[in-house]
Amino acid sequence: MSIMRFMTNTDNRPVTSTSSARISYFATPTELQEPLFDSSGMSRDNIRRHVRQERNSLSTEEQSQLALIASRHMLAEIQAQSAQHVAVYLTHDGELATQKLIDALWELNINVYLPLIHPFCKGHLLFVRYDRDSVMVKNQYGISEPKLNVQHVITVEQLDMIITPMVAFDEHGNRMGMGGGYYDRTLAQVVNNKPLAVGFAHDCQEVSQVPTDFWDVPLPVIITPTRRLAMK
């Protein structure tokens, strides 16, 4: 089933406020997942290990359905922002799948870009135009990325939105990646939410507290299959 056929009106979704975020529920709160995992006092590595186990325990059918639902909500976010240049990621290690979303963006003639590990600037990303006929190669982590073509590179400030993968997040918008710092360095270039960085994750990836350092940049918006969290 395509996202375009699956999309429904979400204007009537209930909204609640917390001290940290304005949360819009795509499902009623009673339908949400089990109680939040208490990560207080845990190391980053232990949190990563726990969350990766949780999301990888989802069945193939659950992964597919949750990705379709979350992609519907993300597409609505993109359209609400009138975004025309959107950076996405290709799924790896149990992350929410993005191919259905990418297909829908192509149908809408919205430009799609993928991250590429910078060949000269260690620890940084480039964003490269991704089309149906893009030549793909594997990077050092075994993740597919477009073959570098300088004519297809876009700067961070030229993007309208960066859909950001992560391992874990909390209600304050703090995110935890795989530890390489690639997206931290990218998000440090964002000025006044241009481009808008939007986290994309399973509900089971939320924890009570993500340990932070001075360089960490909270996300202004996070989309899951059941919720939209918008930081104040």
C-alpha positions, 0 to 999 in steps of 0.5 A, spaced: 500 500 500 502 506 498 503 512 503 498 516 498 493 511 499 494 510 506 493 518 508 488 520 512 485 527 516 489 528 522 486 534 524 482 532 530 488 528 533 488 530 541 493 535 543 497 535 550 502 539 553 508 537 558 513 542 561 518 539 555 514 538 549 507 539 545 505 532 544 500 531 538 497 524 539 496 520 532 493 515 536 489 516 543 494 515 549 491 509 551 493 505 545 500 507 546 506 503 548 508 500 555 511 505 560 517 509 558 524 505 559 527 508 565 534 510 562 537 514 568 544 513 570 545 508 564 551 509 560 550 511 552 553 504 550 548 501 555 542 505 552 544 504 545 544 496 546 537 496 550 534 500 544 537 497 538 535 490 541 528 493 542 527 495 535 530 489 532 525 485 536 519 488 532 517 483 527 518 484 519 510 485 519 510 490 525 516 494 522 513 495 515 506 497 518 509 502 523 514 505 518 508 506 513 504 509 519 510 514 521 511 515 514 504 518 513 505 523 518 512 525 516 509 526 509 504 531 512 509 534 516 513 535 510 507 538 506 505 543 512 512 546 512 512 546 504 519 543 504 521 542 497 528 540 498 528 534 504 534 530 506 532 523 508 536 517 510 536 509 508 534 504 513 539 501 517 539 496 523 532 496 525 531 504 524 524 506 521 524 504 514 524 510 509 523 507 502 515 508 502 516 516 504 521 517 499 517 514 493 511 519 495 516 524 495 518 523 488 511 522 486 510 529 489 516 532 485 519 533 492 527 533 491 530 528 496 537 528 498 541 522 502 547 523 507 554 521 504 560 521 509 565 527 507 571 524 503 575 529 505 572 532 512 573 527 517 566 526 521 562 530 517 556 529 512 555 531 505 548 531 502 547 528 495 541 528 490 537 521 490 533 519 484 531 513 482 537 512 477 542 514 482 548 510 482 549 507 489 555 505 493 556 502 500 560 506 505 565 504 511 559 502 515 555 498 510 550 503 508 548 505 501 549 512 499 549 515 492 556 515 489 559 522 489 557 527 484 559 534 486 553 537 481 548 533 486 551 536 492 546 541 496 549 545 502 545 544 509 542 551 509 539 550 502 535 544 505 528 545 507 528 539 512 533 534 515 529 527 517 534 525 522 535 518 524 537 516 531 538 510 536 534 514 542 530 520 544 527 523 550 521 528 551 526 534 551 528 533 544 535 530 546 537 525 541 542 519 541 546 517 535 550 511 533 556 515 536 560 518 530 557 525 531 555 526 524 549 528 525 551 532 531 556 536 526 550 537 521 545 540 526 550 545 529 550 548 522 542 549 523 540 557 524 533 558 526 530 552 524 533 552 517 533 547 515 528 544 520 531 538 523 525 532 524 527 526 528 524 519 526 523 513 530 519 508 533 516 509 539 520 504 543 526 508 542 524 513 547 527 513 554 526 517 560 533 521 559 538 521 554 545 523 557 547 530 553 554 534 552 555 541 551 555 540 543 548 536 543 543 539 539 536 538 541 531 536 535 525 541 535 520 536 532 520 528 533 515 524 529 513 517 531 508 512 529 503 515 534 506 522 536 508 528 534 513 532 539 514 539 538 519 542 543 517 549 545 
